[in-house]
Amino acid sequence: MYCPECKSEYKEDILFCEDCSASLVLSLEDPLPLEEVEWVSLDNIRGDIYAEMVKEVLDNNDIPCYIKTAFMVSAFGIKGAGIPGTKCTIFVPSDNYDEAAEILSEMMD
């Protein structure tokens, strides 16, 4: 049994979700396939702190994005704004590239 609201799974003898009180169903609908997205990179940003700042501004402008960090940052958890070799790359959907590049340019000027 599954909750159609919060997607929690329950034993067969339970009829209502304990979290949201919805009536349980035998199975959930198949999720819709994800839309194919072409991700493109913005200019490299020196340091993960700056990359996180840019990501926050992009998020606030409803631009999907993710950060790919250098090995030393991700493997060892090194944080910094100007540590040599800690370049980060921000990826955005190609449809949002121009807007994201303009935001990045304004922030880095």
SEMARLO-739676 format. One record per residue (C-alpha): residue in one letter; x negated, y, z. Coordinates in steps of 0.2 Angstrom, whole numbers. Example, Ala and Ser with C-alpha at 12.3 -4.5 7.8 and 13.67 -1.06 7.14 Angstrom:
! SEMARLO-739676
+---------+-------+-------+-------+
: residuo :  east : north :    up :
+---------+-------+-------+-------+
:       A :   -62 :   -22 :    39 :
:       S :   -68 :    -5 :    36 :
+---------+-------+-------+-------+
***
This chain:
! SEMARLO-739676
+---------+-------+-------+-------+
: residuo :  east : north :    up :
+---------+-------+-------+-------+
:       M :     0 :     0 :     0 :
:       Y :    -6 :    17 :    -4 :
:       C :    -1 :    35 :     0 :
:       P :     3 :    45 :   -16 :
:       E :    -2 :    61 :    -7 :
:       C :   -19 :    58 :     1 :
:       K :   -23 :    42 :    -8 :
:       S :   -26 :    32 :     9 :
:       E :   -25 :    14 :     8 :
:       Y :   -14 :     4 :    21 :
:       K :   -10 :   -14 :    25 :
:       E :     6 :   -21 :    17 :
:       D :    17 :   -20 :    33 :
:       I :    15 :    -1 :    34 :
:       L :    28 :    10 :    26 :
:       F :    23 :    28 :    29 :
:       C :     6 :    37 :    29 :
:       E :     0 :    41 :    46 :
:       D :    -9 :    57 :    40 :
:       C :     4 :    65 :    30 :
:       S :    20 :    55 :    33 :
:       A :    23 :    51 :    14 :
:       S :    31 :    35 :     9 :
:       L :    18 :    22 :     3 :
:       V :    18 :    15 :   -14 :
:       L :    12 :    -2 :   -20 :
:       S :    -1 :     6 :   -32 :
:       L :    -8 :    22 :   -37 :
:       E :    -7 :    29 :   -55 :
:       D :   -23 :    27 :   -65 :
:       P :   -32 :    44 :   -64 :
:       L :   -33 :    54 :   -80 :
:       P :   -50 :    53 :   -89 :
:       L :   -62 :    67 :   -86 :
:       E :   -64 :    80 :   -99 :
:       E :   -80 :    79 :  -109 :
:       V :   -91 :    93 :  -104 :
:       E :  -107 :    99 :  -113 :
:       W :  -119 :   106 :   -99 :
:       V :  -132 :   118 :  -104 :
:       S :  -146 :   126 :   -93 :
:       L :  -148 :   144 :   -89 :
:       D :  -166 :   151 :   -86 :
:       N :  -176 :   143 :   -73 :
:       I :  -175 :   151 :   -56 :
:       R :  -190 :   152 :   -44 :
:       G :  -185 :   144 :   -28 :
:       D :  -170 :   135 :   -22 :
:       I :  -164 :   149 :   -11 :
:       Y :  -162 :   160 :   -26 :
:       A :  -153 :   146 :   -35 :
:       E :  -141 :   144 :   -21 :
:       M :  -137 :   163 :   -22 :
:       V :  -134 :   162 :   -40 :
:       K :  -123 :   146 :   -38 :
:       E :  -113 :   155 :   -25 :
:       V :  -110 :   170 :   -37 :
:       L :  -105 :   158 :   -51 :
:       D :   -93 :   149 :   -40 :
:       N :   -85 :   165 :   -35 :
:       N :   -83 :   169 :   -53 :
:       D :   -75 :   151 :   -56 :
:       I :   -89 :   145 :   -67 :
:       P :   -93 :   127 :   -64 :
:       C :  -111 :   124 :   -61 :
:       Y :  -124 :   113 :   -53 :
:       I :  -142 :   115 :   -48 :
:       K :  -157 :   103 :   -53 :
:       T :  -172 :   106 :   -41 :
:       A :  -190 :   101 :   -43 :
:       F :  -196 :    85 :   -36 :
:       M :  -204 :    92 :   -21 :
:       V :  -189 :   102 :   -16 :
:       S :  -177 :    87 :   -18 :
:       A :  -188 :    73 :   -12 :
:       F :  -195 :    82 :     3 :
:       G :  -182 :    95 :     7 :
:       I :  -194 :   109 :     6 :
:       K :  -185 :   126 :     6 :
:       G :  -192 :   142 :     0 :
:       A :  -190 :   157 :   -12 :
:       G :  -207 :   157 :   -20 :
:       I :  -216 :   141 :   -16 :
:       P :  -227 :   137 :   -32 :
:       G :  -219 :   123 :   -42 :
:       T :  -201 :   124 :   -35 :
:       K :  -192 :   130 :   -50 :
:       C :  -174 :   126 :   -51 :
:       T :  -162 :   125 :   -66 :
:       I :  -144 :   129 :   -65 :
:       F :  -132 :   120 :   -78 :
:       V :  -116 :   127 :   -83 :
:       P :  -103 :   121 :   -96 :
:       S :  -107 :   128 :  -114 :
:       D :   -91 :   137 :  -114 :
:       N :   -96 :   147 :   -99 :
:       Y :  -114 :   150 :  -104 :
:       D :  -113 :   168 :  -110 :
:       E :  -104 :   174 :   -95 :
:       A :  -116 :   165 :   -83 :
:       A :  -131 :   171 :   -92 :
:       E :  -125 :   189 :   -90 :
:       I :  -122 :   186 :   -72 :
:       L :  -139 :   179 :   -69 :
:       S :  -147 :   193 :   -79 :
:       E :  -138 :   206 :   -68 :
:       M :  -144 :   197 :   -52 :
:       M :  -162 :   195 :   -57 :
:       D :  -164 :   213 :   -64 :
+---------+-------+-------+-------+
***
